[in-house]
Amino acid sequence: CYVVKSNFNDLYLQAMNDNSIQLQPPNNQNNQIWKIHDALGYKALVSQDGTNRALYSNPPASDMSPEGDVSLMTFNQNDVNQCFLFGDRGGNNYRIYKPANQPGGPYDVYPFLG
């Protein structure tokens, strides 16, 4: 299991009760702990808060909005919207992003965190 910390502001990826994802100060709770699962040849981030919710990329609303947003949905390893790539940037730093061949891809997850 992992915690996901932003390099931009040292806040942690946190699963919220309303199915949103936010960057928050560390709280040592399961809602900031994530397990990585295989999903259609990619990776899914599943919260360890007991709800079995995974990071979910909502497809773009229209061609005018080329990127979707990110929320939580019940984990389904066959859901393409829960598939992400992790780009190794070295020094235990990773970029979490949607690949170009996925709905709304390519884009980084970070700009869509509240």
N, C-alpha and C positions, 0 to 999 in steps of 0.2 A: 504494500500500500504506500501511497505517496501523499505529500502535501504539494500544492502548486502555488508558488510564490511569484508575483510579478516582479520583473527586474526594473520596472519603471517606478514603483512606489513602495516596494516591500510589503504589499498587502497580499492576503491569501485568498485563493478561490474558495468560495463558500456557497453551499447549496442552501437556498432559502426556502421557507415553508410555502411561499406562493409560487413555487416552481421557477423562480428567477435565480440567476447566478450573480453574485456580487463579489467584489474584492473588499475584504474586511481585515482588520488587525487579527493577529493570531489569537485563537481562543481555546486551543487544546481540546476541541470537541470533534466528534465524528463527522459533523457537517463540513469540515475542512479536510477530511481524509478521503482519498480517491483510490480506487482500484482500476487497473488497466485491463480491459478484456479485448480479445480478438473479435472483430466484427467485419465480416465480408472482406478480409484481407487487410483491413485497416485497424485502428485502435479506437476503443470507446472508453470514456472516463465515467466510472460509476461511483456515485456517492456512497460512503460507508455509514450514512446516518440511519440506516434501517429501512429506507423507503424504496430501495432498488431503482432509483432514478439515475439517469445518465445524461450527460451533456448532449443537447439536441440542437441542431442548427435548423431554424425555421427557414424554409425556402424563401427567396425574394418575392415580394408582393407583386412586382411588375418589372418590366424591362427598364423602367425609369429608376428603379431602386435595385441596382445589380447585386446587392448583398442582403442576406437575411439577417436575423438576429439570433441570439443564443439563449436557450432556456433549459429546463429539465423535463424529461418525459420518462415514463417507465422503461427500463432497459429492455431492448429487443435487439439481439445480435444480428438480425437480418434487416434492420432499418438503416437505409443508406444515410439518413439524416443524423445518425449517431456515429458515423464514421469520420475519423480525423487522422491526420498524419502528425508525427512528431519529428521536427527537423532538429538534428543535433547541432547546436551552436558551439559545442565544446565547453569545458569547465562545468559540467552538469547543468547546462542551460539548454532549454528546448523551446522551439517555436511550435505552438499548437495551431494547426490550420486545416482548412478544408481544401482538398485537392481540386484541381481545375476540372476534372471530369465528374465532380459531384454537383448536385443542385446548388446554385449560387456561388460555387467555387470559382477561382481560388480566393480565399481571404483568411486573414488571421483572426483568431478568436478574440484577442485582447480588446479591440475597439468596441466590442459589443457587451462588455461586462459593466454592470452598473456600479 
